[in-house]
Structures are given as structure tokens and as C-alpha cells.
Amino acid sequence: MEKGFTLVELIATIVVIGLIAAFALPQVLNQFNNHQDELSKQQEELILESARSYVLENTSKFPNTGEGTTYCISLSEMVTAEALEESIAKSLFGESYATAKHFIASYQGSSIHVSLADGACH
């Protein structure tokens, strides 16, 4: 008598593995997508903080002339000034990062608020 698996046992094993994969794979992919979203949010927070620091370090270029003072800062300006690495700008916004996004810096009292906006500075 030969020892081994029958065709039915092999098919049953394959079906069970398939069912496990069918339920587990979407969960794994969902976790990966959540991680990517979290990473993008962290990167965006990092570049907003970089822009805020850039404005505060260049007060002669971006003076606080009172409540509501607003400045537009392009991503290419930040990269040129070495306030933001070009690789980060490219990874977040693609090769056309210079025209994809810009920062709006506005003074609110003695503090500065920086936000990210679409398009180039105007």
C-alpha cells in the first residue's frame, strides 16, 4: 500500500488555503493602504513645518506687517533655498512639483499659519 495524499485531500487543502487567502489578503492590503495614508499625512506635516520655519528664518523677506499679512511661497523657492529637499517635493507632488502646489503663509497676531494650496503662486 502506497502512502501519500489522495486527489480529494489535495483539492481540499488548496480550497482551504484559497479561502484563508481570500479573507486575509484584503485585510493585509487595507493595512498597507492605511500605512501609506498615514505616511503621506506625516510628510505633509513635515513640509508645512519646513515652510513655517523658512518664513520665520527669513523675516526680512516675509516681514510681519500686521494681522492678515499673507505670503505665497512656491515649492521651487523652498527647494532652491534648501529649506525642503527636492526628493521629498518630487515624492509627494511628482516631477512637476514647482507648479503643483505652493504654501500660503499668513500672520495671525504674533504667530504664523502655513497651509498648502494647489497650483503655482500668483
Biotite code that builds the C-alpha atoms (Angstrom):
import biotite.structure as struc

atoms = struc.array([
    struc.Atom([0.000, 0.000, 0.000], chain_id="A", res_id=1, res_name="MET", atom_name="CA", element="C"),
    struc.Atom([1.407, 3.367, -1.082], chain_id="A", res_id=2, res_name="GLU", atom_name="CA", element="C"),
    struc.Atom([1.472, 6.286, 1.293], chain_id="A", res_id=3, res_name="LYS", atom_name="CA", element="C"),
    struc.Atom([0.553, 9.761, 0.105], chain_id="A", res_id=4, res_name="GLY", atom_name="CA", element="C"),
    struc.Atom([-2.291, 12.182, -0.362], chain_id="A", res_id=5, res_name="PHE", atom_name="CA", element="C"),
    struc.Atom([-5.345, 11.480, -2.434], chain_id="A", res_id=6, res_name="THR", atom_name="CA", element="C"),
    struc.Atom([-6.579, 13.913, -5.056], chain_id="A", res_id=7, res_name="LEU", atom_name="CA", element="C"),
    struc.Atom([-9.539, 14.826, -2.821], chain_id="A", res_id=8, res_name="VAL", atom_name="CA", element="C"),
    struc.Atom([-7.229, 15.673, 0.087], chain_id="A", res_id=9, res_name="GLU", atom_name="CA", element="C"),
    struc.Atom([-5.041, 17.858, -2.139], chain_id="A", res_id=10, res_name="LEU", atom_name="CA", element="C"),
    struc.Atom([-8.052, 19.704, -3.572], chain_id="A", res_id=11, res_name="ILE", atom_name="CA", element="C"),
    struc.Atom([-9.490, 20.204, -0.083], chain_id="A", res_id=12, res_name="ALA", atom_name="CA", element="C"),
    struc.Atom([-6.162, 21.647, 1.103], chain_id="A", res_id=13, res_name="THR", atom_name="CA", element="C"),
    struc.Atom([-5.994, 24.014, -1.865], chain_id="A", res_id=14, res_name="ILE", atom_name="CA", element="C"),
    struc.Atom([-9.583, 25.167, -1.259], chain_id="A", res_id=15, res_name="VAL", atom_name="CA", element="C"),
    struc.Atom([-8.868, 25.842, 2.426], chain_id="A", res_id=16, res_name="VAL", atom_name="CA", element="C"),
    struc.Atom([-5.705, 27.800, 1.578], chain_id="A", res_id=17, res_name="ILE", atom_name="CA", element="C"),
    struc.Atom([-7.677, 29.738, -1.053], chain_id="A", res_id=18, res_name="GLY", atom_name="CA", element="C"),
    struc.Atom([-10.397, 30.630, 1.452], chain_id="A", res_id=19, res_name="LEU", atom_name="CA", element="C"),
    struc.Atom([-7.856, 31.796, 4.004], chain_id="A", res_id=20, res_name="ILE", atom_name="CA", element="C"),
    struc.Atom([-6.142, 33.927, 1.359], chain_id="A", res_id=21, res_name="ALA", atom_name="CA", element="C"),
    struc.Atom([-9.467, 35.358, 0.199], chain_id="A", res_id=22, res_name="ALA", atom_name="CA", element="C"),
    struc.Atom([-10.243, 36.609, 3.696], chain_id="A", res_id=23, res_name="PHE", atom_name="CA", element="C"),
    struc.Atom([-6.723, 37.609, 4.757], chain_id="A", res_id=24, res_name="ALA", atom_name="CA", element="C"),
    struc.Atom([-5.484, 39.366, 1.601], chain_id="A", res_id=25, res_name="LEU", atom_name="CA", element="C"),
    struc.Atom([-7.962, 42.287, 1.712], chain_id="A", res_id=26, res_name="PRO", atom_name="CA", element="C"),
    struc.Atom([-7.061, 42.878, 5.364], chain_id="A", res_id=27, res_name="GLN", atom_name="CA", element="C"),
    struc.Atom([-3.348, 42.969, 4.568], chain_id="A", res_id=28, res_name="VAL", atom_name="CA", element="C"),
    struc.Atom([-3.879, 45.326, 1.612], chain_id="A", res_id=29, res_name="LEU", atom_name="CA", element="C"),
    struc.Atom([-6.095, 47.587, 3.736], chain_id="A", res_id=30, res_name="ASN", atom_name="CA", element="C"),
    struc.Atom([-3.372, 47.835, 6.387], chain_id="A", res_id=31, res_name="GLN", atom_name="CA", element="C"),
    struc.Atom([-0.831, 48.722, 3.687], chain_id="A", res_id=32, res_name="PHE", atom_name="CA", element="C"),
    struc.Atom([-3.092, 51.473, 2.307], chain_id="A", res_id=33, res_name="ASN", atom_name="CA", element="C"),
    struc.Atom([-3.695, 52.876, 5.797], chain_id="A", res_id=34, res_name="ASN", atom_name="CA", element="C"),
    struc.Atom([0.048, 52.974, 6.385], chain_id="A", res_id=35, res_name="HIS", atom_name="CA", element="C"),
    struc.Atom([0.598, 54.833, 3.086], chain_id="A", res_id=36, res_name="GLN", atom_name="CA", element="C"),
    struc.Atom([-2.090, 57.412, 4.003], chain_id="A", res_id=37, res_name="ASP", atom_name="CA", element="C"),
    struc.Atom([-0.520, 57.932, 7.427], chain_id="A", res_id=38, res_name="GLU", atom_name="CA", element="C"),
    struc.Atom([2.913, 58.357, 5.867], chain_id="A", res_id=39, res_name="LEU", atom_name="CA", element="C"),
    struc.Atom([1.580, 60.970, 3.408], chain_id="A", res_id=40, res_name="SER", atom_name="CA", element="C"),
    struc.Atom([-0.011, 62.932, 6.262], chain_id="A", res_id=41, res_name="LYS", atom_name="CA", element="C"),
    struc.Atom([3.248, 62.871, 8.208], chain_id="A", res_id=42, res_name="GLN", atom_name="CA", element="C"),
    struc.Atom([5.174, 64.046, 5.149], chain_id="A", res_id=43, res_name="GLN", atom_name="CA", element="C"),
    struc.Atom([2.686, 66.871, 4.595], chain_id="A", res_id=44, res_name="GLU", atom_name="CA", element="C"),
    struc.Atom([3.039, 67.950, 8.237], chain_id="A", res_id=45, res_name="GLU", atom_name="CA", element="C"),
    struc.Atom([6.811, 67.883, 7.807], chain_id="A", res_id=46, res_name="LEU", atom_name="CA", element="C"),
    struc.Atom([6.796, 70.151, 4.755], chain_id="A", res_id=47, res_name="ILE", atom_name="CA", element="C"),
    struc.Atom([4.320, 72.537, 6.406], chain_id="A", res_id=48, res_name="LEU", atom_name="CA", element="C"),
    struc.Atom([6.664, 72.804, 9.385], chain_id="A", res_id=49, res_name="GLU", atom_name="CA", element="C"),
    struc.Atom([9.584, 73.336, 6.973], chain_id="A", res_id=50, res_name="SER", atom_name="CA", element="C"),
    struc.Atom([7.692, 76.171, 5.285], chain_id="A", res_id=51, res_name="ALA", atom_name="CA", element="C"),
    struc.Atom([6.831, 77.718, 8.643], chain_id="A", res_id=52, res_name="ARG", atom_name="CA", element="C"),
    struc.Atom([10.495, 77.580, 9.715], chain_id="A", res_id=53, res_name="SER", atom_name="CA", element="C"),
    struc.Atom([11.559, 79.035, 6.361], chain_id="A", res_id=54, res_name="TYR", atom_name="CA", element="C"),
    struc.Atom([9.274, 82.042, 6.856], chain_id="A", res_id=55, res_name="VAL", atom_name="CA", element="C"),
    struc.Atom([10.400, 82.570, 10.461], chain_id="A", res_id=56, res_name="LEU", atom_name="CA", element="C"),
    struc.Atom([14.085, 82.348, 9.477], chain_id="A", res_id=57, res_name="GLU", atom_name="CA", element="C"),
    struc.Atom([13.628, 84.843, 6.621], chain_id="A", res_id=58, res_name="ASN", atom_name="CA", element="C"),
    struc.Atom([11.733, 87.631, 8.349], chain_id="A", res_id=59, res_name="THR", atom_name="CA", element="C"),
    struc.Atom([13.343, 90.265, 6.118], chain_id="A", res_id=60, res_name="SER", atom_name="CA", element="C"),
    struc.Atom([11.806, 88.547, 3.090], chain_id="A", res_id=61, res_name="LYS", atom_name="CA", element="C"),
    struc.Atom([8.489, 87.811, 4.838], chain_id="A", res_id=62, res_name="PHE", atom_name="CA", element="C"),
    struc.Atom([8.010, 90.630, 7.363], chain_id="A", res_id=63, res_name="PRO", atom_name="CA", element="C"),
    struc.Atom([5.094, 90.617, 9.769], chain_id="A", res_id=64, res_name="ASN", atom_name="CA", element="C"),
    struc.Atom([3.341, 93.855, 8.830], chain_id="A", res_id=65, res_name="THR", atom_name="CA", element="C"),
    struc.Atom([0.302, 93.078, 10.952], chain_id="A", res_id=66, res_name="GLY", atom_name="CA", element="C"),
    struc.Atom([-2.712, 90.825, 11.234], chain_id="A", res_id=67, res_name="GLU", atom_name="CA", element="C"),
    struc.Atom([-3.627, 89.161, 7.958], chain_id="A", res_id=68, res_name="GLY", atom_name="CA", element="C"),
    struc.Atom([-0.268, 89.648, 6.221], chain_id="A", res_id=69, res_name="THR", atom_name="CA", element="C"),
    struc.Atom([-0.098, 86.873, 3.629], chain_id="A", res_id=70, res_name="THR", atom_name="CA", element="C"),
    struc.Atom([2.729, 85.500, 1.510], chain_id="A", res_id=71, res_name="TYR", atom_name="CA", element="C"),
    struc.Atom([2.845, 82.918, -1.253], chain_id="A", res_id=72, res_name="CYS", atom_name="CA", element="C"),
    struc.Atom([5.842, 80.602, -1.205], chain_id="A", res_id=73, res_name="ILE", atom_name="CA", element="C"),
    struc.Atom([6.459, 78.210, -4.087], chain_id="A", res_id=74, res_name="SER", atom_name="CA", element="C"),
    struc.Atom([7.828, 74.725, -3.598], chain_id="A", res_id=75, res_name="LEU", atom_name="CA", element="C"),
    struc.Atom([10.626, 75.519, -6.037], chain_id="A", res_id=76, res_name="SER", atom_name="CA", element="C"),
    struc.Atom([11.596, 78.526, -3.883], chain_id="A", res_id=77, res_name="GLU", atom_name="CA", element="C"),
    struc.Atom([11.778, 76.235, -0.836], chain_id="A", res_id=78, res_name="MET", atom_name="CA", element="C"),
    struc.Atom([13.915, 73.711, -2.755], chain_id="A", res_id=79, res_name="VAL", atom_name="CA", element="C"),
    struc.Atom([16.231, 76.432, -4.099], chain_id="A", res_id=80, res_name="THR", atom_name="CA", element="C"),
    struc.Atom([16.685, 77.840, -0.583], chain_id="A", res_id=81, res_name="ALA", atom_name="CA", element="C"),
    struc.Atom([17.421, 74.296, 0.654], chain_id="A", res_id=82, res_name="GLU", atom_name="CA", element="C"),
    struc.Atom([14.544, 74.549, 3.113], chain_id="A", res_id=83, res_name="ALA", atom_name="CA", element="C"),
    struc.Atom([13.000, 71.443, 1.548], chain_id="A", res_id=84, res_name="LEU", atom_name="CA", element="C"),
    struc.Atom([14.722, 68.540, -0.140], chain_id="A", res_id=85, res_name="GLU", atom_name="CA", element="C"),
    struc.Atom([13.883, 68.165, -3.803], chain_id="A", res_id=86, res_name="GLU", atom_name="CA", element="C"),
    struc.Atom([13.455, 64.413, -3.382], chain_id="A", res_id=87, res_name="SER", atom_name="CA", element="C"),
    struc.Atom([10.680, 64.999, -0.837], chain_id="A", res_id=88, res_name="ILE", atom_name="CA", element="C"),
    struc.Atom([8.941, 67.510, -3.098], chain_id="A", res_id=89, res_name="ALA", atom_name="CA", element="C"),
    struc.Atom([9.142, 65.087, -6.029], chain_id="A", res_id=90, res_name="LYS", atom_name="CA", element="C"),
    struc.Atom([7.958, 62.095, -3.995], chain_id="A", res_id=91, res_name="SER", atom_name="CA", element="C"),
    struc.Atom([4.889, 63.975, -2.745], chain_id="A", res_id=92, res_name="LEU", atom_name="CA", element="C"),
    struc.Atom([3.948, 66.032, -5.803], chain_id="A", res_id=93, res_name="PHE", atom_name="CA", element="C"),
    struc.Atom([5.732, 64.452, -8.763], chain_id="A", res_id=94, res_name="GLY", atom_name="CA", element="C"),
    struc.Atom([8.181, 65.913, -11.234], chain_id="A", res_id=95, res_name="GLU", atom_name="CA", element="C"),
    struc.Atom([6.011, 68.998, -11.741], chain_id="A", res_id=96, res_name="SER", atom_name="CA", element="C"),
    struc.Atom([6.133, 69.913, -8.044], chain_id="A", res_id=97, res_name="TYR", atom_name="CA", element="C"),
    struc.Atom([7.048, 73.532, -8.862], chain_id="A", res_id=98, res_name="ALA", atom_name="CA", element="C"),
    struc.Atom([3.636, 74.194, -10.392], chain_id="A", res_id=99, res_name="THR", atom_name="CA", element="C"),
    struc.Atom([1.634, 71.602, -8.449], chain_id="A", res_id=100, res_name="ALA", atom_name="CA", element="C"),
    struc.Atom([1.466, 73.240, -5.026], chain_id="A", res_id=101, res_name="LYS", atom_name="CA", element="C"),
    struc.Atom([2.529, 76.274, -3.051], chain_id="A", res_id=102, res_name="HIS", atom_name="CA", element="C"),
    struc.Atom([2.369, 77.498, 0.534], chain_id="A", res_id=103, res_name="PHE", atom_name="CA", element="C"),
    struc.Atom([0.280, 80.311, 1.898], chain_id="A", res_id=104, res_name="ILE", atom_name="CA", element="C"),
    struc.Atom([1.887, 81.862, 4.955], chain_id="A", res_id=105, res_name="ALA", atom_name="CA", element="C"),
    struc.Atom([-0.260, 84.274, 6.940], chain_id="A", res_id=106, res_name="SER", atom_name="CA", element="C"),
    struc.Atom([0.433, 86.113, 10.158], chain_id="A", res_id=107, res_name="TYR", atom_name="CA", element="C"),
    struc.Atom([-2.211, 85.857, 12.841], chain_id="A", res_id=108, res_name="GLN", atom_name="CA", element="C"),
    struc.Atom([-1.099, 88.165, 15.604], chain_id="A", res_id=109, res_name="GLY", atom_name="CA", element="C"),
    struc.Atom([2.401, 87.155, 16.564], chain_id="A", res_id=110, res_name="SER", atom_name="CA", element="C"),
    struc.Atom([2.143, 83.627, 15.160], chain_id="A", res_id=111, res_name="SER", atom_name="CA", element="C"),
    struc.Atom([2.381, 82.339, 11.610], chain_id="A", res_id=112, res_name="ILE", atom_name="CA", element="C"),
    struc.Atom([-0.004, 79.904, 9.965], chain_id="A", res_id=113, res_name="HIS", atom_name="CA", element="C"),
    struc.Atom([1.127, 77.952, 6.893], chain_id="A", res_id=114, res_name="VAL", atom_name="CA", element="C"),
    struc.Atom([-1.146, 75.970, 4.605], chain_id="A", res_id=115, res_name="SER", atom_name="CA", element="C"),
    struc.Atom([-0.692, 74.088, 1.383], chain_id="A", res_id=116, res_name="LEU", atom_name="CA", element="C"),
    struc.Atom([-2.594, 75.261, -1.705], chain_id="A", res_id=117, res_name="ALA", atom_name="CA", element="C"),
    struc.Atom([-2.999, 73.962, -5.266], chain_id="A", res_id=118, res_name="ASP", atom_name="CA", element="C"),
    struc.Atom([-1.310, 75.482, -8.287], chain_id="A", res_id=119, res_name="GLY", atom_name="CA", element="C"),
    struc.Atom([1.517, 77.945, -8.650], chain_id="A", res_id=120, res_name="ALA", atom_name="CA", element="C"),
    struc.Atom([1.868, 81.216, -6.748], chain_id="A", res_id=121, res_name="CYS", atom_name="CA", element="C"),
    struc.Atom([0.096, 84.175, -8.242], chain_id="A", res_id=122, res_name="HIS", atom_name="CA", element="C"),
])
